[in-house]
């Protein structure tokens, strides 16, 4: 649901499994029928490219049957309650995964389902993305612990929240760089493991705090569901566009990361996302391998 509920060693175990799945995949061993014949139901309230395809592919590679639907294709679209839907789907599937507007919908699904419920994205968290981010940094930096990552822009969004969560599990220094109006008030809760993993999380409005990081990470300025605030958000965040000057300030060692889709010319300049330090396509691929690890681990 959030990754907060996982212990640090459990997060590492998921990443080790994902790394192994990826190695097998690139060696030609795509099909790993751990859950042959089991069923995964994927519900998408929001449009999706990477999440939908990567999770579906991951489930197929584990031998699972995949049913993908939006609320309008289910009785949810005609007023059936989330609890009734959860109870019903639990009779057919071994795992339910959902991409939703409100995190509370996921919590309700999980409360009434008799099978595991996975968060494919909510307004508060994006845990599968964070796992893919960690796997990417592990591949590029050769280590999981002690990394320094700066999230630039809308520091109050779901991707930033999950980056803080996984960073606290793995002992990272996470710098949230953005306008004070968007600063989080839940950093200490998200980073509750920092005290004993050695992680550090702080917020700043200065781009000078990018110096020396292993990666500069950004996301769209206007997430789905916040379209009414677009003009104000763009005004606030324009100074935080990740361009060549920002990457130069971070230093030559800094990678560029983005969960995609990107609004080119807004939160990131073309020469950065298409540049030699961009690892966004590795992040996108790793969504599949980390989803496969999660499905392998939690599906009964």
N, C-alpha and C positions, 0 to 999 in steps of 0.2 A: 504493500500500500504506500509506503513512504521510504523504506530502507532504515528508518529510525529503529524499527523493531528488530533489525538484524544486529548481531554482535559483530565486531570488527573481523574476527576470524572467519565468520560465516560469509561476510562480504568478500574476503580474500579467496575463500573456497569457491564461490561462484565465479570469480574472475579467473581462477586457475582452470576451472572447468571450461569456461568460455575460450580461454587461450588454447586448450587442448582440442576443443571442437574446431576452432579455426585452423589449427595445424592440420587436422585430418581433412577438413574441407579443401584446403589448398593442395593436399596430397591426392585429392580425387575421391576421398571417402565422404561423400556428401550425406548418404543415407545412414542414419544411426537409429535403428528402430527400437529404442528403449521403451516407448509407449505405444507399441503397435496396436492399432484398432481403437485406441481411446479417442475421445472427442473433446475439442476445444471450441467454445463459443466466444467469438470476438464481437463486441458491441461498440459501434462508433457513432457517438453523438456529433463529433467534429470530423471534418474532412481530414484525410491522412494519406501520405505517400509512404514515407519510410516506416512508420509504425505498423501500418496495415500490412505492407508487403513483407517486411522483415519478420514480424511475428507469425504471419501465415506460413512463410517459407520455413521458419524455424520449427513450427509444429509439424509441418509435412515431413521435414527431415527426420523427425523423431518417430515417424510412422503414424501420426495422429490424423484423424479426420477434422477438418476445419470448417466451421460454419461462421460466416461473417454477415452481420446484419446491422442496420441502423434502426433507431426506434420506430420509424415509420413502417418498417418491414416486420416489426413485432407488434404485439398488442399494447406495448407501452405507448405507441403512437395513438391509441384509441382510449387511453385512460387506465389501462391495467396498472396496478401499483408496482413499485420496485420490489417490495417484499414478495408479492405473488409471482412476479417474474423470476426472482431468485430461487424461490422454492421449486418452480416448474423446471427451470433449466438445470437445477441440481439433479433432477431425475434422469436427464439425458446426457449430460456432459461430466467430464472429470475435472475440468477447470473452466472458469469464466474469466475473461479479460475485457476491460472496458476503457474507452477513451471518452471522457465526460467533461461537461462544462463545470459542474460543481463537485468538489471532493466529497460532499455529503452523500451524493448518489452512490459513490463507491462504498462508503461506510455502511450505507443501508443494504447494498448488495451483499457485502461481506457478513453483515449481521444475520441475514436470513438465508444465505446460501449454505449448503452442506458440503460444498467443495471449495477449493482455494479460489480467491478472487485476486486478479492482478490489475494493478494500475498502469494502464497504457498512456495516461496523461490525465491530469486534472488541473483545475485552476491553481492548486497549491503545490503539487509535486509532479516530477517527471523522473521516477526512479530508474526505469530502464535506460533512459538517456544517460543518466549519471554513471551507470555501470559501463556503458559503451565508451564514455569519456575517459573513465579510469583505465579501461583496457587499452585505449589508444595511447594515453600518456605512458603506460607501462611499456608498450612496444617502442615508443619513440625515445623514451628517457632511460629505459633499462631498469627501472625500479618503480615500486608502487608507493613507498613511503617517502616522506620528506620533500614532496614537491611543492612548488609555489605557483599558484594559479590566480590570475586576476580576471574577474568577471566584470565587464565594462558595459554600462548602459542602464537598462531597466533591472536594477538589483533587487527589486521586489517581486520578480516573477517566479514561476514554478521551476524553471531550469536552474536559476540561481539558488533557490532553496535546496534542491536536490544536490547541487554541487557542494553546498555547505555541509549537508548531511554526510555525503560520502567522503568529503575532505576530512571531516572530524573523525571518521572511522579509520582513515588511513594515515593520519598524522600530517596532513597538508597544512600549508599556510594559504588561506583563501582570502583574497582581497576583493571586496565588493566596491567597485569604483563607479560612482554615479551621483546624480544630484541629490541633495539632502531631502528633497520632497519625497523621494522614492525609497529612502532608507528603510530597512526592515526593523521591526521591534521584537522579532522572535529569534534573533541570532543565537542567543544563549541556549534556547530550547533545541534548535536545529543542530547545534554543535555540542550536544550534551556529553559526547565522548571525548571532547578535546582535552579535558583535564588529565586523562591518563594515557592518551595516545600521543600527546605532545603537539596536537593541532593548534593552530591559531587562526582566528577569523576576525577580521575587522572591516569597518566601512570607512570610506574616504570619498571626498569629492574632487580629489586632485589626481590628475593623470600622471603626475610625477611619481606616484606610488606604484607605477607599473615597472619601474626599473628592476631588473634582475629576475623577473618571473620566468618560469618554464613555459607558460602558455598565456596568451591573451584570448579570452573567450567573450563572445557577444551573442546576442539574440535579437529578434525583431523588436522594434520599439513599441509596436501596437499588437499585442497578442489577441487571438480570437476571443471575442467577448468584451473587448475594450475599445471597439471602434468609435464610440461616441467621444472618447477622450483623445482621439488621434492628434488633433491639432495641438493641444496643450502638451502632449507627450513628445511630439516631434520638436516643439520649441525647447522643451527642457533638455532633450537628449541630443540635439544637434551638435553641441560641443564634444560629445562623447563618441562620435563616429570613429570607427577603427580604420585608419588610413595609414599611409606609409610613414607619416610623421609619428603617429602613435606607436607603430611597431618599432620604429627607430629608437623612440624613447624607452621602450621596454628592453631593448638590447638584441644583439644578433642571435642569441640563443632562444628567443621566444618563438614558440609555435603559434599559429592562429587556429582557433577553434570556433565552430558554429554548429548548432544542432540542426539547422536547416528547417524549413525553407528560408532563404536569405532575401531580404529586400535590398538588392544591390543599389548603391548610391545613397542609401539611408544609413543603416547601422554599420555597414562595411563598404569599403571601396573595392572596385573590381580588381585592381592590381594586388590587393591583399588576399582576397578569397581565391584568386586564380594564381597567386604567387607561390614561390618555392617553399615557403614556410607554412602553407595551409595544409591542414590534415583533415579537412572536413569530409572528404570522401572515405577516409579510413574510419572516421567516426560513424558515418552512415553505414558502411559495411558491418562494423562491429555491433550495430544494433541487432543484427541477425544472430550473431554468435552469442551475445549476452542474453538475448531472449531465449535462445535454445538452452542455455545453461539454466536459466530460471525455470523454464518449463520442465526440463529434465529433473530439476531438484524438487519442485513443489507439487508436481502432479502425482496423485496417489496411484 
